[in-house]
Amino acid sequence: MINWRHLAVFVALPCIAGCANASGSVDDYDVLQYINPLIGSANGGNVFAGATIPYGMAKAVADTDSENNQGGFAYDGSNITGFSSMHDSGTGGQPSLGVFPLFPYVTCKNDDIDGCAYPKKARKTSYDSASVKSSPGYFGLNMSSGIQVDMTAAHHTSLFRFQFPADKPSSPLILLDLSDLSDTRQDNGTISVDPTTGRMTGHARFLPSFGSGSYVPYFCADYHSAGDIRDNGIFVDARASVDVKNLTISRSINGYPLPGGAFIRFNSSADNVIHARVGLSFISSDQACQNAEAEIPDFDFNKTQTAAVNMWTEKMAPIRVSRNGINSSLLTNFYSGIYRTMVNPQDYTGENPLWDSSEPYFDSFYCLWDSFRSQMPFLTIFDPASLTRIIRSLIDTQRHLGWLPDCRMSLCKGYTQGGSNADVVLADAYTKGISDGIDWDAGYAAVVKDAEEEPFDWSNEGRGGLMSCKALNYIPVEDFDYIGFGTLTRSISRTLEYSYNDFTIAQMARAMNKTDDAEKYEGTSQYWQNLFRADQTSYLNGTDTGFQGFFQPKYLNGTWGSQDPLTCSNIDTSGRSCSLQNNGAETFESSIWEYQFFVPHDMATLVTLLGGPTQFIRRLDYLHDQGITYIGNEPAFLTVFQYHYANRPGKSTARAHYYIPRYFNPTPTGLPGNDDSGAMGSFVAMTMMGLFPNPGQNVYLITAPFFESVQITSPLTGKTATVKTVNFDAAYQNIYIQSATLNGQPYTKSYVGHEFFTQGQELVLVLGRNESDWGTRAEDLPPSLSTSRLYSVNV
């Protein structure tokens, strides 16, 4: 059983530097003390808990045999199977990467190399749960064998430090296995070991975790020890040889990859320490070696860790919140959420073998269906330089592969879950003034192609059913589509998402003075209304919910189909799966009950369609109060704040405080669902800031922040935006905004634009215990397509 008490260091840290003064103003302090990478490392959070740098390719951590080891390490008492250098973070589905794991032994039984266990299933071992430590750029633990393992990372290189127990006879052996977390090795893997230096080089082909195709990573592993190299060689299955130095191993035996790799054994040394440096590349082993030698030339662990810490310190510099009266667990929740937004995607620039380009290349988008909602908008504020490189990468991917990706990992095309959501990501950046080095003409052409052309395989990219959609103005259930091929399901959610995608294209078109295009896509963005059935009812446990009017599937001939509005909801007891692998439903990972609120671009029309503000509020309350929505999945995010559109911004604040910290807290089990590459982290960060985005639009919905004050310095302009509160109380009784000023002038609108950040504006919120009429007038509501067509930003 895991002893959680040692985690107190992460959740109850004292104020040791740069505390806020008595007035609650913000000053500078080291925020890394509040970052806990172990949040979400158990109970399905699936985060990467190990050592990395921002957007780094190298990600070192202990791999375990847990059912929740998608990020490599699951903090649930499972066994260690190895220590590997490539991972993704927060993914669902099967585990990704975890390639070429190392595994150390103090000595082999009877001092015979065949006395060590080589196969993954045979060698797995336990660890001391109280020894686990993780911080930005570092991960470490103690194995039950007594070996202390520490690791850190540069961009393409991991550095492991194995410290062997001094009280045991030792002839340490370290193996490198040609495997991955999911045991997907395909055709022949190879490894060579230099008999003199012990350097190991090689490669293998593996399958991605949520996509099509395969990928080939390369490695270069070097070892450094005060002790002499005793011997080295290769192993196959359970046997090893010091005479054979090269191995090419078959794909599998009876469908399971045959264990194989290499080992190196040392004589005992005075300090009992061995460093292992693993360089990585997707180009060649030679490039992997060059990466390692350039990034960590001297095996200096402390120097490498310090460099990683400095990178994280620089990345975290733009934002500071007041610590006045705040429990440090809230600070840990907040800053750790921000940290996770920069773990994925990963910067593979210079490591893309698929095409030649001088543009950046980013990978590990899991998936844009998840991250467009808050992660990418957060980076637009917090790290626009990296967001710019991500946008350039997406456009360059379309330039060479033909389509913007909706999901991408390990150099492979991921599966399309809903709409063509790179459209939203590009439009969000464009409407907020992100421009440095971006070919926006190419970007616009790419999003228009999504709207107009159907790819042959739209399960991997673009949109499907466009012929029917253009003829019928909706995606029909049981569509007849001979142009392209994909899963003929999700007709409701795809219709709604395509509608929103088109609206974001219209946003770009208007800003580019493409008036005809803008009017066209504003028109198609209203297609969602064609699947609304005004007489549709909904029952819960056999009782009419009292609400009438829901989306329903519609056939090619215009007649209605049927799907229970609660199917695929959090309280659906039918056991029906609504994932891609076993869908059969017309909504994806969510119910009609939840999707009825997915009209982010025209909430004014939706509110009217659902019976007006009072009835809309009743429906939104029902969604949350009955547990129909699941805050551990991204479609729930915006529903927390949509009270704004029905004259009740105070209820958005109340919902935010209901979900945080009840469902998001700084413990290993502290995420309600998988982090989806930082989507959950950005939800926490922006909710606690009190400024939540409606993505693809220049709109941030104002709620009471979780801190007395928040300061965000724009990396673009150097100006500092500030949110201040009056009557803030750390018990969160005063959570309702009574009045506000913006730059010293009375402000009644319930939202601000992106210029708030880039121009360094100041928003002061007067708080109280009761809901007020602030932000409730018609002229104070956030804009909708039917009330205001263009949202632009002046950077």
N, C-alpha and C positions, 0 to 999 in steps of 0.2 A: 504494500500500500504506500502511496506517495505521501510524504510529509510536506504539507503546504506551508509550514510555519516559516521556512526560510524565505518565502516570497514577501515577507513583511518589509524587507529592504526596498521593495518596489512600490508598495502601496501605503507606506506610512513614513515617508522620508521627512526629516526635519528641514526647516528652512535654514540652509547653511550658507547661502551667498546671495547677495543682491535682493533681499526681501523687499516687498512693497512697503512704502512708508505708511504712516498712520492714515493718510488721506486716501490710500488705496491706489495711488498712481503707479504706473508701471515703470520699473527700471530694468536694467540688463542683468541677466543671470544665466548660469549654465543650465540649459534645458535638458541636456543629455542625461542628467541625473533622474529625470522623470520619464525616461523612455524604457519600456519593458518589452522587448521582443517576444517574450513568452506569452503575452496576451493572445488568446485564441489558439494556443498550441495543443489544446485538448478539446474534446467534446465537439468535434466537427468544425472548428474554426479554420483548421488546415493551413495556418500561417507558416511562413518560413521563419524559424526562430533563431537562425544561426548568424554567422558573420558575413557581412557584405558591405559594400559602399553604395552610395546612391546610384540606382539604376545599374548596378554592377552585374557583370556576366558571371563572375565567380561567386558562389554562395556555398559556404562550407558549414556543414552541420552533421550531427550524428543521425544516421538513418535507423528507424525502428521498424518492427514488424507489425505495427498497429494497423487496424482497419482505417485509421484516420491519419495515415502517413503521407498524404498528398504533398506536404511541404518538407518531407524527409523525417523530421523529428516530431513525434507526438508525445506530449508529457502526460502519459497515462499509465505508466508502469510497464509498458511493453519492452521488448528486448532490443538491444542494439545489434544491427546486422553489418554495420560498416560506417565509414566516415567519407562522405563524398562531397564534390565541389560544385555541382550545378543543381539548382532547384528552382521551382516556381513557388509562388506564395498565394495561399488562400483559394486554391482551385477546388472545384468539385470533381466528380468523375474519378477516374483512376489516377494514381500517383504519376507525377511527371518527372522526367530527368532522373537525378540520383545516379548518374553514370560513374563508372570506374571507382567504386568505393575502395578505401583502404581498410585494413583490419590488423591490429597489432596483437602480438603474443609476447609475454614475458620470456617464455621459453617453450620449446616443444617437448612433449612427453618423451622421456627416455633420451632426450637430446637428439632426437631423430626427426628430420624434417617431415616425415610422414606421421609424426606424432602430433602435428598441428591439424586442426580441422579447417578445410578449405571451402567447402560448399556453404552457401549463405545459411541454409536451414540448419546445418550442423554447427556452425561457429557462433550463432547468435548468443548473446549473453546479457545479463542484467547490469544495472548501474546504480550508483548511490543517488537517489532522487534529491537528497539534501545538498548534493554537490553541484547541481546544475546551476550555471550562471550564464546570463546572456545580457549583452549591452551592445550599443551600436559599434559594429566592427569586431565583435568578440563573441565566442561561445566556448564553454568548457564544461567538463564533467569528469567524474571518476568512475571507471569501469569496475565491476566486481572483482576483476583480476588484480586490482590495485594500480592499474595504469591510469595516470592523470592525462587527459587529452584536452589541449587547448587549441583554438584555431582562430585565425584572422584572415583577411583577404585584401587583395588589390583588385584592379578591374577585371583582369583575366586570369588571376592566379590566386590560389589558396595556399596558406601556410599552416601546417599542423605541427604541434609540439607534443611529442609523446614522452612523458616522464615515467620511467619504470621504477617500481618500488626498490628501495635500497636494501630492504631486509630479506630479499629473495635472491637465490642464484639466478642469473639471467644470461641468456644469449638471445636478445630480442629479435623477433621476426616480424616483418610487416609485409602483408600481401596486397596486391592490387588486382581486383576482380573485373573481368570484362562483362559487367552486368549493369542493369539499371534497376530503379525501384520496382517497376512493374514486370521485370523479367521479359522484356519484349525484343531482346536481341534477335536480329534477322539473319542476314547472310554472314559470311565468315568475319569474325573479329580477329584482330591481330595484335600481338604484343611482342616486343623485343626488349631484352635486358642486356645492358653493357656489362660484361664480366668484370671489368676493372672499376668503373665508377658506380655501377648499380643503376644508372639512368634507365628508366623504362619509358618506352614510346609505343604508341599504337592507336587504334581506332576501332570502332564497331558501328553497326547500323541498328537504329532503334525506331520504335513507333511513337508518335506523339500521343498525348493523353486524351485529347478532345478534338481530333482533326483527321485529315487524310494525308497519306504519303508516309515518308520516313525521313530520317535525318542521320548524319554521320558526324559525331564529334571526335576530336583528336585530343590526345593528352601527352604530357611530358612530365614525368615524375622524377625528381631528384631527392637525394637523401643526404643529410649532414649529421655526423656524430663524432664525438671525441674517440669513440671506439672504432676499431678497424672493421672493414667488411669481412665477414667470415666466409660467406658464400652467397650465391644467388642462382636463380633459375626460373623455371616455369612450373605450373601445376595444371593438371587436368582432372576434373572431378575431385577425388579424395587423395590423389597421389601427386608427388612432386619429384623434380629431378634437378640436380645441380649441374648436370652435364648438358642439358638442352637449354638454349638461351632464346629461342624464337618459337612462337606458337601461332598457328592459324587454326581457329577452332570453329567447329560446325555450328549451324544455326540452332539446332535443337535435337533432343532425343525425346521422342513421343510427345512433341509439342512444348517441352520445357527446355530452355537454353542450357546446354551443358556447361557446368561451372568450369571456368578456366581463367588463367591469368599468370602473374609472375610474383615472385617473392624476393626479398633481400633479408639476409640475416647478419647480425653484427656480434662482435665480441663485446663483452661487458665493458663499460667505461666508468670513469670516476663519477661523472655527473648523472649517468643513467638517462640521458636525454637524446632523443633522435628527432630531428626536424625533417618533415617531408614537404616539399614544395611541388605543387601540381599546377602546371601551366595548361591552359585550355585554348582550343581553337576550333573553328568549323572549317578551316582552310587546309591545314596540314599539321603533322606533328612538329615539323621544323618551325612553323609559326607559333605553335604552342610553347616550344622551347624558347623562342625569341621573346615571347610575351613574359615568360617566367623570369628570364635573365634580365630583362629590362625593368620589370616592376619590382622584383624582390631579388636583387643581385647577391645579397650577402646573408640570406637566411636570418635576418635580424627580426625577431618576432616583435619586440617592443617598438621598434622603429616602424614596422608595417602597421601595427595596431594604432600607433599614434597618428600615422598618416590617415588611416580610416576615420578615426575620431575627429580629426581636423576637418575632413570632408563633410562629415555629418554636422559638425558645429557650424560650418559655413552655410550649409543648406537650411539649417533651422534658424538662421539669423533673422529672417524678416518678421517673425511674429513673437510677441510677448504678451502675456496676460498678467493681470494683477494677482498676487498670491494672498492678498489681504483677507484673512478670515477663512481661507479655503483649505479644505482637507486635501492633503497631498495626493490622495487617490484620484481626485478629479483632475489634477494636473497630469498625473500619469496617464489617465484615460485620454486626455486631450492631446498631449504631445506624442504619445505612442500611436494614436490614430494618424497624426500628421506623418510620423516616421514611415508608417506602412504604405502611404501613398507613393513613396519613392523607392520601394523595394522592387515592385513590378510597375510598368514594363521595364525591360532590360535593354541597355544600349549595346547592340552588337555591331556597331559601326566598325568597318574594317574586317569583319568576320562573316560577311555574307557571300557564300559561294555561288549564289543563284544568278546574280547579274553584276556587272561592273558599273559602279556609280560613285560619284564624289559626294553624294547626299548622305545624310545620316541614315542608319538603319536600326530600328527598334523592333523588339520581338516580345513575346510573352504578354499578349493582350488577352486576358481571360475575363470576360470578353467585353467588347465595347458596348454590348447590350447592358452590361453591368456598370461599366466605368463612365459612360457618358453622363450619368445622372448626377454625380457629385465629384468623383475623382478628377476627371479632366477639367471641370470648371474650377476646382480648388487649385490645381496646378496653374491655371490661367492667372490666378491671383498670386500664388505663393512662389512658383518657380516657372515664370513665363519663358525663360531661356530654354529650359528642358522641354516645355510644352511645345515651343517653336520647333525644336528638333524632332519631336514626335510627329507633329503635323507634316513636316517636310518628309519624314519617313513614310507616313501613310500615303502621301501624294506620289512619292517615288515608287512605292509598291504598286500602286495603280498604274503608273507609267510603264512598268515592266511586266506586270502580271495581268493587266487589263481591268482589274477591279479593286476598289477600296476594300480592305479586309473588315469583317465584322468581328472576327476572332482569329488569333494567330498565335502559334507557339512552335518553338523548336524548328524554325524555318519552314513550317508547314501551314497549310490553310486549315483554320479551325471551322467549326460548324456555325452556320448562321442560325441564331436563336429566334430573332424577331424581324425587325426591319433592317435597313442598311444604315446602321447607327454611326458609322464614320461620318455620315452626312451631318449628324447633330454635332459631333466633335469639331468638325471643320467650321460649321456655322457658328458655334459657340465662340471659337477662337477669333473668327473674322469679325463678328459683331462686337467683340471686346478689344479690337485694335491690335491683335497679335499679327505682326507683319514681317519681322526681321528675316530676310532671306527666303521667304515663302513665295512660291510661284502661285499666286492666287488665281490666275487665269486657268492654270492647270487644275487647281483644286476645284474651281467651279465646274469645269468640264467633267471632272471625275464624279461629282455628286449628281450632275445632270444625267450622266450615263447610267447611274444607279436607277434613276427615275424612269428612264426611257428605254433601256435595253435589258433584255432578260438573258442572263448567262445560261450556258448549257447545263451547268451543275450549280443551281442556286441553293443547294444545301451548304455550299462552301462560301458563297459570295453573292452580292447583289440581291435582287428581289425576284420572286417567282410569281407566276400567274398574271403577268402584266397585260397580256392580251385580253383576258377576261376583265381585269380591273379597268382597263381603258374603255371596254365596251359596256360594262355593267355599273361601273363606279363603285365596286366593292370586290373583294376576293371571295368567290363562292366556295361553299363546302362541296367536296367531291368535284373539284374543278377538272375540266378537260384541258390539259396543258401539254402540247406536243413540241413546244419550242424549247423548253428547258425541263429539268427534272430535279425534284426534291421531295421532301415529305409533304404529302398533300393533306396537311392538317393546319391548325392554328389560323383558320380563315378569319376569325374575329380579331385576334391579337395582331395578326399581320396587317389587316385592313387599318386598324387604329394606328399601328406604328408607321406604316407607309404614309398615312395621312400626316402624322407629325413630322416625319422625315421630309415630306414635301414642303411643309411650312418652313422648316429651317432652310431649305433651298431658297424659298421665296425671300427669306431674310437676307441671304447673301445677294440675291438678284436685285432687290431694292437698293441695297447699299452700293451696288455696282452700277446703278442706273439702268438696269435691264428691266424696264417697266413691263414689257409684254410677258417676260418670263415670270416676273413677280406676280402678276395677276393670274397667270396660268396656274402656278403652283399654290397660290392662296386658294384658288378654286378647288384644285384636287385635294388640298388639305382638309376639305370639308366632307370628304367621302365617308368619314366615320359615321356620319348621321344616317347613312343608308342601311346600316345594320341595327339601328335602334328600333325595337318593337315596343310601341307605347302600351300595349295591353298585356305584356309579359309580366307574370307574377313570380314570386319566390317564396318557397316554404322552408322552414327550419324545424326539424324534428316533427314534421307533419302539420305544423302550424303556419298559417300565412303570416309572413313578416309584415304585411301591411304596406309594402312598397310595390308600386306598379311602374313598369317601364324599364327594360333592360336590353342590352345587346343580345342578339340571337344570330345563329348562322342562317345563311340564305343560299338557296340552290341556284344553279345556272338559269333556271326558268323563272326565277324571281319569287318562288314560293319559300316559305319559312321552314327551316329545320328546327331542331330543338337541342338545347343543352341546359341542364339544370344550372342556374346561376351560381350554385355553391360547389359545383364540380371543380376539383383541383384547388379548392380553398384549404386553409389551414385546419378547418373542422370537417372536411370531407371524409366520411367514414367508409366510402366505397372501396378504398384501396386502389383507385384508378390512378395510373401514373400519367403525369403530364410533362414528362421530359421528352427530349428528342428521340431517345432510344425506344421508348414505348409510349407514344403520345396518344393518338386516337382521340384527342380533344381539340377543340377549336380555340383554345387559349394555351399559352405556354407558361408553365411554372406559376400559374396564377389563375384565379377564377374570373368569371364574368362579373361577379360582385365587386372584385377589385378593379378589373379592367374598365368598369363603367366610369371610373374617375380618370382614366388615362386619355385626357384631351388637354395636354399641358398648354396648347397654343390658343385655345378658345374656351376657357373656363366660363366666361360670361354666358355663352350659348348653352354649355352643358348645364350650368346652374338653372337656367330657365327651363331646359328640357326635363330636368329632374324635379320640377315643381316649384322652383324659386328658392331663395336663400334659406328659409326655415326648413323646408323639406330636404334640401341638400345637406344642411347641417345634421338633420336627423339620420339621413343615410350614412353620412361619414362617421357619425357617432356609432351607429350600428355596426359598421365595418370593423371599427376598433374594439368596441365594448363586447361584441360577441366573439372576438378572436378570429374573425374570418380572415383578416390580414395577418401576415407573418413578417414581423420586422426584420427577421433574418434573411429576407430576400428583397432584392432591390426594387421591385414594383411598389413596395410599401413606402418607400422613402418620401415621395412627394405627397402622399396622402396625409402625412403628419402635418403638413403646412397648408393644405388646400382650403382650410377654414378661412384663410385670407380672402379668397375669392367670393365668399358669402358673408362678408361684413363682420367676421369674428376672428380677427388676428390673435386675440387673447387665447382662444381655444387652441391655436397652433402651439403657442408657448406651453400651455398646460399639457398637450400631448407630448411635446418634446421632453418635458420634465418627467412624464410618466415612463418613457422608454429609456431614458438615461438618468441614473445608472442602473435601473432595474434589469435591463437586458444587455447593457454594455458596461462592463466593469473591468478593472485592471487585474484579472486573474487568468490562469490558463484556460478556464472554462468561460471566460468573460465575453464571448461573442455568441450571438444567437444563431449564427449560421456561418458558412465559410466566408472568408474575408473578400473573396473575389478580387485578388490583386490590389487590395487597398480601397475597394468600394465602401466597405463597412467603416474603415478608418476615416475616410473623408466625410462620411455621413456624421460620425461622431464629432469630427473637428468643426465642420461648418454649422452643425446644430448648436454646439457649445459656444461658438462665436456669436450666434444670434443672427446670422446672415446666410440664408439657405438659397441656393440657386434654383431657378427654373431653367434647365439647360437649353442651350440654343437660343436664348433670349437675353437681353441686357436687363435682367431682373434678379434681385436678391431680396427674398422675403424677410422682413424684420421681425425677430422675436427677441425676448429678453435673453441676454447672454448668461452664461453660467459663471461669469466672473465680473468683478466690479468694473473692470475696464479691459479693453483689448486694443492692442496696437499692431498694425500691419504696415510695414514699410514696403512700398512697391519696388521690386528690383528693376522695373522699367524706368521709373521716374525719380526714384530716391525719396519720394514724398511719403509721409506717414499718415495713414488713416487711423482714426481713433473712434472707438465706441466707448462712451462713458455712461455710467448709471448713477442715478441719485436715489437714495433710499435702498440701496442693495443690502440684502441680508443673506448670510451664508446658509441659513436654514431654508431658504427658498420659499418663504411665505410671500414676499413681495415679487411676484413674477409677472404681473400685468402692467403693461405700459399705460401710463396715465396721460403723458404728453411727451413731446420730443422737440428738439431743435436740431437743425442741420446748419453748421457753420454759424451758429448764433441766432438763426432765424427760426421762428416757429415752423414745425414740419409735421404734417398730418398724414402724408402718404405712408402706406404700410410696406413700402419697398424702396430700395435705392438701386441705382445703376452701377455699372463697373467703374464709372468715373469717380465714384466714392473712394475707390482704392488708388487709382492712378493720380488723382488730383490731391490726395491727402486730406480729405474732408473730415470733419468732426461731427459725430452724431451723439447727442446727449439724450438719454432716455430716463424719464422720471417714472419710477416704479411704485406700485402699490399692491394691496392684498386682493383687490376686487377688479373684475373686468370693467373696463371703461369704454367710452365711445371713441377713443383714439383709433384712427385708421378705418373707421366704419362707414364713412360717407361714400356715395357712389364715385365721387371724384378722387377718392383716396385708394380705391382698389387697384391691384396690379392690372396692367393692360392685358387685353385679349385681342385676338384677331378681329373680332366683330366690333371692338371699341377703339383700337389703335393699331395701325398696321406696321409701323416701322419703329424698331428700337435700336438706336445707334449709340455709339459711345464716342466721347471726345477724350482721347488719351492725353 
